[in-house]
C-alpha cells in the first residue's frame, strides 16, 4: 500500500510528520537512489528510503513512554548548544521522539513514542485534548482576572481559546493555580499569566487528556500500560 513519504518517515520514527516535511524539502531524503523534494511523493514497503544516507524502516516494536521531565532538559533528540536532552533520561533502543514540547525551564508530563499515527492523534490542533498544569505565579489572581483568563487571553497577536483556571493555594506573595488548556502555542501558559502581570515562577504539566503523572517521580519514566495505550489509539 502506498503512502506519502512524510507519513512513512514519521512511522519509521524519524520525526514528527511536519518535521519530516522539512527534511524532505531540504533535500535530505532518497528513494531508490533518487533525491526527493516533493511532499506528494508516495512510497511502499518495497522502496528503499534513506534519510541523510541512512536506510529507514518501519519500527515493528511500537513503544509508548511517559516521562516526568525535570527542568533543565531540552525536549528534543539533540541540541546544538550541547545541553541535556530528554534522551539523556529515556534510554531505549528504539528511535523515539516527544509528542509536543515542554520548555527548558518547565517540568512534568511528556509522552514519547515511535508510533507516528498516535503522535498525530495527539498533536493535531483539531483534537483539542486537554493539558493540565500547575503554575506557581507572583501575586494573586483577582476574581475579575480569573474570569477574563477563562474567556481567552491576548498573548500578543493571538487570542487563546477559553481555558480553565482555579486557585490551589495562596500566600507569601505567590500563589499556585491549576490551568487547563487544549492548545499548544509556544510558552502559552507563561504568556497567559504574564498578560495579567503574574510572572510564572515554576510550571509543571500534570496531565494530558486522561493520562496523568500520578506517583511517577521527577526524572523517572515508564512504559504506558495497555489501558493507556488503548486510550491514545482511541482518540479520533
Secondary structure, DSSP 4 states (H G I P E B T S, - for coil): --EEHHHHHHHTTSS-HHHHHHHHHTT-EEETTEE---TT-EE-TTS-EEETTEE----SS--EEEEEEPTT-BSSS--TT---BGGGT---SS--EEES---TT-EEEEEEES-HHHHHHHH-GGG---EEEEEEEES---HHHHHHHHH--B-SS-BPPP-EEEEEEEETTEEEEEEEES---TTHHHHHHHTTT--EEEEEEEEETTEE-TTPPTT-EEE--HHHHHHHHH--
